[in-house]
C-alpha cells in the first residue's frame, strides 16, 4: 500500500510543474501528452514493452484531471 501511495505522490510532484507550464504556454493536449510520456517513460522501461501502454494511460489520466480541475 505504501508503494502505491509513494508512486502517486511522486508522479504528481514530478508532473505538476511541467503540466502547469505547458498549459500556461498554450500547448495543445497532444503536445503536452507527448512531453509527459517522454518524461516518464525512461523511468518505467524495466516493465518492457508494456511500459509504453502503462505510461501513456497514466499520463492521459493526469492530463485529463489537470485540464478538468486546474490542479493535480
C-alpha positions, 0 to 999 in steps of 0.5 A, spaced: 500 500 500 505 504 501 508 503 494 502 505 491 501 511 495 509 513 494 508 512 486 502 517 486 505 522 490 511 522 486 508 522 479 504 528 481 510 532 484 514 530 478 508 532 473 505 538 476 510 543 474 511 541 467 503 540 466 502 547 469 507 550 464 505 547 458 498 549 459 500 556 461 504 556 454 498 554 450 500 547 448 495 543 445 493 536 449 497 532 444 503 536 445 503 536 452 501 528 452 507 527 448 512 531 453 509 527 459 510 520 456 517 522 454 518 524 461 516 518 464 517 513 460 525 512 461 523 511 468 518 505 467 522 501 461 524 495 466 516 493 465 518 492 457 514 493 452 508 494 456 511 500 459 509 504 453 501 502 454 502 503 462 505 510 461 501 513 456 494 511 460 497 514 466 499 520 463 492 521 459 489 520 466 493 526 469 492 530 463 485 529 463 484 531 471 489 537 470 485 540 464 478 538 468 480 541 475 486 546 474 490 542 479 493 535 480 
